[in-house]
Amino acid sequence: MSIRGKEEGIFRLIGSFLIFVSLILSVFFYFMALDNLYLSLISTLIIIPPFLMSVLLKLEQDFIVKNSLIFLILLIIVVVVLNLVTLPFYSILHIIRFVLIESSDLLLISCWHFSLSLYKKNKLIFIIGGFSNVVLNVLLWLSLKHLFVVSISLILTLIFGLFMIISAELIMKKKGLLNYI
């Protein structure tokens, strides 16, 4: 006896993995895009806590799940403080690029976090986060054409991961195997 929807479920997992790969590529791409070691390190420091919180929430660690609102508020404070400490010392072009990069990374983390969710609101966050990230990456790519290969691979990996998850879920929904809550 086989599991119904096993192939589609595997496609969803592969799509989520591709989104994770695009998250790794984005860190590499943005490290090169900022072209400033200090800004790159601050960018990495801003990305790590939300990513770790997402991983711990996915692993359903009780302490993190029960106190997720407190951790979210702390994350927001950390991001704001790091931005306020860093950005006044740079030109407007650096600031715009930095804010676009950070927004893009945070959208990609939320997209990856909600990629396998079955709740309608979370699916909406997944779709909006993913496609907003693609738009921000295209805008960054237009200003940083010297990073063409990395940015195109990032965008294509993300789009392919989104497409795999959405198409697998549509097939499962059509078969009656997936009902959003």
Backbone hydrogen bonds in HBPLUS format (Angstrom, degrees):
<---DONOR---> <-ACCEPTOR-->    atom                        ^
c    i                          cat <-CA-CA->   ^        H-A-AA   ^      H-
h    n   atom  resd res      DA  || num        DHA   H-A  angle D-A-AA Bond
n    s   type  num  typ     dist DA aas  dist angle  dist       angle   num
A0009-GLY N   A0005-GLY O   2.90 MM   4  6.06 153.6  1.97 148.8 156.8     1
A0010-ILE N   A0006-LYS O   2.92 MM   4  6.19 149.6  2.01 146.7 154.8     2
A0011-PHE N   A0007-GLU O   2.95 MM   4  6.28 152.9  2.02 146.3 153.9     3
A0012-ARG N   A0008-GLU O   2.91 MM   4  6.24 148.6  2.01 144.9 153.5     4
A0013-LEU N   A0009-GLY O   3.04 MM   4  6.34 155.8  2.10 144.8 150.7     5
A0014-ILE N   A0010-ILE O   2.88 MM   4  6.14 159.1  1.92 152.3 158.2     6
A0015-GLY N   A0011-PHE O   2.87 MM   4  6.02 157.1  1.93 145.2 151.8     7
A0016-SER N   A0012-ARG O   2.93 MM   4  6.19 153.4  2.00 146.1 153.2     8
A0017-PHE N   A0013-LEU O   2.89 MM   4  6.16 152.2  1.97 145.0 153.2     9
A0018-LEU N   A0014-ILE O   2.86 MM   4  6.16 150.1  1.95 147.9 156.3    10
A0019-ILE N   A0015-GLY O   3.00 MM   4  6.31 148.9  2.10 144.3 152.5    11
A0020-PHE N   A0016-SER O   2.98 MM   4  6.29 149.6  2.08 142.6 151.3    12
A0021-VAL N   A0017-PHE O   2.85 MM   4  6.20 152.0  1.93 147.5 155.5    13
A0022-SER N   A0018-LEU O   2.88 MM   4  6.17 153.4  1.95 144.0 151.2    14
A0023-LEU N   A0019-ILE O   2.95 MM   4  6.25 137.9  2.13 138.7 150.4    15
A0023-LEU N   A0020-PHE O   3.07 MM   3  4.94 122.8  2.42  90.9 106.0    16
A0024-ILE N   A0020-PHE O   3.04 MM   4  6.46 151.8  2.12 147.9 154.7    17
A0025-LEU N   A0021-VAL O   2.85 MM   4  6.17 161.8  1.88 152.6 158.1    18
A0026-SER N   A0022-SER O   2.81 MM   4  5.91 143.7  1.94 137.1 147.2    19
A0027-VAL N   A0023-LEU O   3.19 MM   4  6.49 150.6  2.28 144.2 150.1    20
A0028-PHE N   A0024-ILE O   3.24 MM   4  6.59 161.1  2.28 148.8 153.4    21
A0029-PHE N   A0025-LEU O   2.74 MM   4  5.96 163.1  1.77 153.9 159.4    22
A0030-TYR N   A0026-SER O   2.79 MM   4  5.84 166.2  1.81 150.8 154.4    23
A0031-PHE N   A0027-VAL O   2.95 MM   4  6.00 143.6  2.09 139.0 148.9    24
A0032-MET N   A0028-PHE O   3.22 MM   4  6.50 152.5  2.30 144.6 150.5    25
A0033-ALA N   A0029-PHE O   2.81 MM   4  6.00 143.9  1.94 140.8 152.8    26
A0034-LEU N   A0030-TYR O   2.99 MM   4  5.94 153.6  2.06 144.4 147.1    27
A0040-SER N   A0036-ASN O   2.91 MM   4  6.06 156.9  1.96 155.8 163.4    28
A0041-LEU N   A0037-LEU O   2.94 MM   4  6.16 154.2  2.01 149.3 155.6    29
A0042-ILE N   A0038-TYR O   2.98 MM   4  6.25 161.1  2.01 151.5 156.8    30
A0043-SER N   A0039-LEU O   2.83 MM   4  5.97 155.7  1.89 145.5 152.8    31
A0044-THR N   A0040-SER O   2.96 MM   4  6.20 153.5  2.04 142.9 149.6    32
A0045-LEU N   A0041-LEU O   2.88 MM   4  6.16 154.3  1.94 146.7 154.2    33
A0046-ILE N   A0042-ILE O   2.91 MM   4  6.16 139.0  2.08 144.0 155.2    34
A0047-ILE N   A0043-SER O   3.05 MM   4  6.29 142.9  2.20 142.6 152.4    35
A0048-ILE N   A0044-THR O   3.04 MM   4  6.14 160.1  2.08 156.2 159.5    36
A0051-PHE N   A0047-ILE O   3.16 MM   4  6.26 158.9  2.21 156.0 162.5    37
A0052-LEU N   A0048-ILE O   2.86 MM   4  6.05 165.3  1.88 163.7 167.6    38
A0053-MET N   A0049-PRO O   2.91 MM   4  6.07 159.7  1.95 151.2 157.1    39
A0054-SER N   A0050-PRO O   2.89 MM   4  6.06 153.3  1.97 142.4 149.8    40
A0055-VAL N   A0051-PHE O   2.95 MM   4  6.24 158.1  2.00 151.0 156.5    41
A0056-LEU N   A0052-LEU O   2.90 MM   4  6.12 165.5  1.92 151.8 155.8    42
A0057-LEU N   A0053-MET O   2.83 MM   4  6.01 150.0  1.92 146.2 154.8    43
A0058-LYS N   A0054-SER O   2.87 MM   4  6.10 152.5  1.95 145.7 153.4    44
A0059-LEU N   A0055-VAL O   2.92 MM   4  6.20 146.2  2.03 145.8 155.5    45
A0061-GLN N   A0056-LEU O   3.14 MM   5  5.73 169.5  2.15 157.6 160.9    46
A0060-GLU N   A0057-LEU O   3.04 MM   3  4.75 150.5  2.13  95.7 104.5    47
A0064-ILE N   A0061-GLN O   3.08 MM   3  5.50 117.3  2.49 109.6 124.0    48
A0065-VAL N   A0061-GLN O   2.89 MM   4  6.07 168.9  1.90 163.7 167.6    49
A0066-LYS N   A0062-ASP O   2.87 MM   4  5.91 170.6  1.87 157.8 160.4    50
A0067-ASN N   A0063-PHE O   3.23 MM   4  6.17 143.9  2.37 133.5 142.4    51
A0071-PHE N   A0067-ASN O   3.02 MM   4  6.32 161.7  2.05 156.5 162.2    52
A0072-LEU N   A0068-SER O   2.83 MM   4  5.99 149.5  1.92 144.1 152.8    53
A0073-ILE N   A0069-LEU O   3.00 MM   4  6.24 158.7  2.05 147.7 152.5    54
A0074-LEU N   A0070-ILE O   2.96 MM   4  6.23 158.2  2.01 147.8 154.2    55
A0075-LEU N   A0071-PHE O   2.85 MM   4  6.05 153.0  1.93 146.1 153.6    56
A0076-ILE N   A0072-LEU O   2.99 MM   4  6.25 157.0  2.04 148.1 153.8    57
A0077-ILE N   A0073-ILE O   2.99 MM   4  6.27 158.9  2.04 148.6 154.3    58
A0078-VAL N   A0074-LEU O   2.91 MM   4  6.16 161.0  1.95 150.7 155.7    59
A0079-VAL N   A0075-LEU O   2.94 MM   4  6.16 165.7  1.96 153.2 156.6    60
A0080-VAL N   A0076-ILE O   2.94 MM   4  6.11 166.0  1.96 152.2 156.2    61
A0081-VAL N   A0077-ILE O   2.88 MM   4  6.01 168.0  1.89 154.2 157.8    62
A0082-LEU N   A0078-VAL O   2.92 MM   4  6.04 167.8  1.94 152.0 155.8    63
A0083-ASN N   A0079-VAL O   2.98 MM   4  6.13 153.8  2.05 144.5 152.0    64
A0084-LEU N   A0080-VAL O   2.84 MM   4  6.07 160.0  1.88 152.5 158.3    65
A0085-VAL N   A0081-VAL O   2.91 MM   4  6.05 151.4  1.99 152.1 159.3    66
A0086-THR N   A0082-LEU O   3.09 MM   4  6.04 146.5  2.21 138.1 146.5    67
A0087-LEU N   A0083-ASN O   2.95 MM   4  5.68 161.1  1.98 150.1 155.0    68
A0089-PHE N   A0086-THR O   3.45 MM   3  6.40 166.9  2.47 127.9 130.9    69
A0090-TYR N   A0087-LEU O   3.16 MM   3  5.65 168.0  2.18 128.3 127.4    70
A0095-ILE N   A0091-SER O   2.99 MM   4  6.28 157.2  2.04 150.6 157.7    71
A0096-ILE N   A0092-ILE O   2.91 MM   4  6.08 163.9  1.94 149.8 153.4    72
A0097-ARG N   A0093-LEU O   3.03 MM   4  6.15 168.6  2.04 148.2 151.8    73
A0098-PHE N   A0094-HIS O   2.85 MM   4  5.93 159.5  1.89 147.0 153.3    74
A0099-VAL N   A0095-ILE O   2.90 MM   4  6.08 164.9  1.92 153.3 156.9    75
A0100-LEU N   A0096-ILE O   2.93 MM   4  6.12 161.7  1.97 152.2 157.5    76
A0101-ILE N   A0097-ARG O   2.92 MM   4  6.08 156.6  1.98 147.4 154.1    77
A0102-GLU N   A0098-PHE O   2.88 MM   4  6.11 165.4  1.90 153.3 157.2    78
A0103-SER N   A0099-VAL O   2.91 MM   4  5.98 164.2  1.93 148.8 153.7    79
A0104-SER N   A0100-LEU O   2.90 MM   4  5.96 158.8  1.95 143.2 149.8    80
A0105-ASP N   A0101-ILE O   2.91 MM   4  6.13 160.3  1.94 151.1 156.0    81
A0106-LEU N   A0102-GLU O   2.94 MM   4  6.13 165.8  1.96 152.8 156.5    82
A0107-LEU N   A0103-SER O   2.90 MM   4  6.07 154.5  1.97 149.1 156.4    83
A0108-LEU N   A0104-SER O   2.94 MM   4  6.14 151.1  2.03 144.2 152.4    84
A0109-ILE N   A0105-ASP O   2.89 MM   4  6.17 151.3  1.97 149.4 157.1    85
A0110-SER N   A0106-LEU O   3.08 MM   4  6.30 159.4  2.12 143.4 148.5    86
A0111-CYS N   A0107-LEU O   2.87 MM   4  6.06 151.2  1.95 143.9 152.8    87
A0112-TRP N   A0108-LEU O   2.90 MM   4  6.09 164.1  1.93 148.3 151.9    88
A0113-HIS N   A0109-ILE O   2.86 MM   4  6.01 158.2  1.91 146.7 153.5    89
A0114-PHE N   A0110-SER O   3.07 MM   4  6.18 158.0  2.12 147.0 150.9    90
A0115-SER N   A0112-TRP O   3.30 MM   3  5.08 165.0  2.33 101.8 105.8    91
A0117-SER N   A0114-PHE O   3.31 MM   3  5.22 165.7  2.34 105.2 109.3    92
A0181-ILE N   A0118-LEU O   3.07 MM  63  6.25 157.5  2.12 143.2 150.1    93
A0123-LYS N   A0119-TYR O   2.86 MM   4  6.12 150.9  1.95 153.0 162.4    94
A0124-LEU N   A0120-LYS O   2.94 MM   4  6.20 149.8  2.03 148.1 156.2    95
A0125-ILE N   A0121-LYS O   3.05 MM   4  6.40 152.6  2.13 143.9 150.9    96
A0126-PHE N   A0122-ASN O   2.88 MM   4  6.13 155.8  1.94 146.0 153.1    97
A0127-ILE N   A0123-LYS O   2.93 MM   4  6.18 162.2  1.96 150.4 153.7    98
A0128-ILE N   A0124-LEU O   2.89 MM   4  6.00 172.3  1.89 154.1 156.7    99
A0129-GLY N   A0125-ILE O   2.80 MM   4  5.67 160.7  1.83 145.7 152.4   100
A0130-GLY N   A0126-PHE O   2.98 MM   4  5.99 157.1  2.03 141.4 148.0   101
A0131-PHE N   A0127-ILE O   2.99 MM   4  6.12 175.5  1.99 156.1 157.5   102
A0132-SER N   A0128-ILE O   2.87 MM   4  5.78 150.7  1.95 144.3 153.2   103
A0133-ASN N   A0129-GLY O   3.01 MM   4  6.00 148.2  2.11 136.1 144.5   104
A0134-VAL N   A0130-GLY O   3.07 MM   4  6.40 150.0  2.16 142.6 150.6   105
A0135-VAL N   A0131-PHE O   3.07 MM   4  6.32 160.0  2.11 143.8 148.3   106
A0136-LEU N   A0132-SER O   2.94 MM   4  6.21 165.2  1.97 151.5 155.3   107
A0137-ASN N   A0133-ASN O   2.84 MM   4  6.01 154.2  1.91 147.8 155.5   108
A0138-VAL N   A0134-VAL O   2.91 MM   4  6.17 151.7  1.99 148.8 156.3   109
A0139-LEU N   A0135-VAL O   3.00 MM   4  6.32 160.4  2.04 150.8 156.0   110
A0140-LEU N   A0136-LEU O   2.90 MM   4  6.16 156.4  1.96 146.9 153.5   111
A0141-TRP N   A0137-ASN O   2.77 MM   4  5.89 155.0  1.83 145.1 152.9   112
A0142-LEU N   A0138-VAL O   2.91 MM   4  6.14 151.5  1.99 149.1 155.8   113
A0143-SER N   A0140-LEU O   3.07 MM   3  5.25 128.9  2.34  98.0 111.4   114
A0144-LEU N   A0140-LEU O   2.93 MM   4  6.10 124.5  2.24 141.1 157.2   115
A0144-LEU N   A0141-TRP O   3.13 MM   3  4.89 136.3  2.33  92.3 104.9   116
A0147-LEU N   A0144-LEU O   3.09 MM   3  5.88 168.9  2.10 124.3 127.8   117
A0151-SER N   A0147-LEU O   3.02 MM   4  6.12 167.7  2.04 161.4 165.4   118
A0152-ILE N   A0148-PHE O   2.87 MM   4  5.94 162.7  1.90 155.5 160.4   119
A0153-SER N   A0149-VAL O   3.02 MM   4  6.10 161.1  2.06 144.5 150.2   120
A0154-LEU N   A0150-VAL O   2.94 MM   4  6.09 151.7  2.03 144.3 152.4   121
A0155-ILE N   A0151-SER O   2.94 MM   4  6.14 166.5  1.96 150.4 153.4   122
A0156-LEU N   A0152-ILE O   2.86 MM   4  5.97 170.3  1.87 154.8 157.9   123
A0157-THR N   A0153-SER O   2.96 MM   4  5.90 157.0  2.01 140.5 147.2   124
A0158-LEU N   A0154-LEU O   3.07 MM   4  6.20 162.1  2.10 147.5 152.5   125
A0159-ILE N   A0155-ILE O   2.91 MM   4  6.10 166.6  1.93 153.1 157.1   126
A0160-PHE N   A0156-LEU O   2.88 MM   4  5.92 161.0  1.92 146.1 151.8   127
A0161-GLY N   A0157-THR O   2.96 MM   4  6.10 157.1  2.01 145.4 151.7   128
A0162-LEU N   A0158-LEU O   2.90 MM   4  6.14 163.8  1.92 154.8 159.0   129
A0163-PHE N   A0159-ILE O   2.85 MM   4  5.99 162.4  1.88 149.2 154.7   130
A0164-MET N   A0160-PHE O   2.90 MM   4  6.09 157.0  1.95 146.8 152.8   131
A0165-ILE N   A0161-GLY O   3.11 MM   4  6.32 164.5  2.14 150.3 153.6   132
A0166-ILE N   A0162-LEU O   2.94 MM   4  6.09 174.2  1.94 158.6 160.6   133
A0167-SER N   A0163-PHE O   2.89 MM   4  5.84 165.9  1.91 149.4 154.2   134
A0168-ALA N   A0164-MET O   3.02 MM   4  5.97 158.0  2.07 140.9 147.5   135
A0169-GLU N   A0165-ILE O   2.98 MM   4  6.13 157.1  2.03 148.2 154.6   136
A0170-LEU N   A0166-ILE O   2.92 MM   4  6.14 151.3  2.00 147.2 155.4   137
A0171-ILE N   A0167-SER O   2.99 MM   4  6.18 156.4  2.04 147.3 153.3   138
A0172-MET N   A0168-ALA O   2.93 MM   4  6.15 159.6  1.97 145.6 151.6   139
A0173-LYS N   A0169-GLU O   2.83 MM   4  5.95 151.9  1.91 142.7 150.8   140
A0174-LYS N   A0170-LEU O   2.90 MM   4  6.06 154.0  1.97 143.1 150.2   141
A0175-LYS N   A0171-ILE O   3.01 MM   4  6.26 147.7  2.11 145.7 154.1   142
A0177-LEU N   A0172-MET O   2.77 MM   5  5.03 149.8  1.86 162.9 156.9   143
A0176-GLY N   A0173-LYS O   3.03 MM   3  4.94 147.2  2.14  96.4 106.6   144
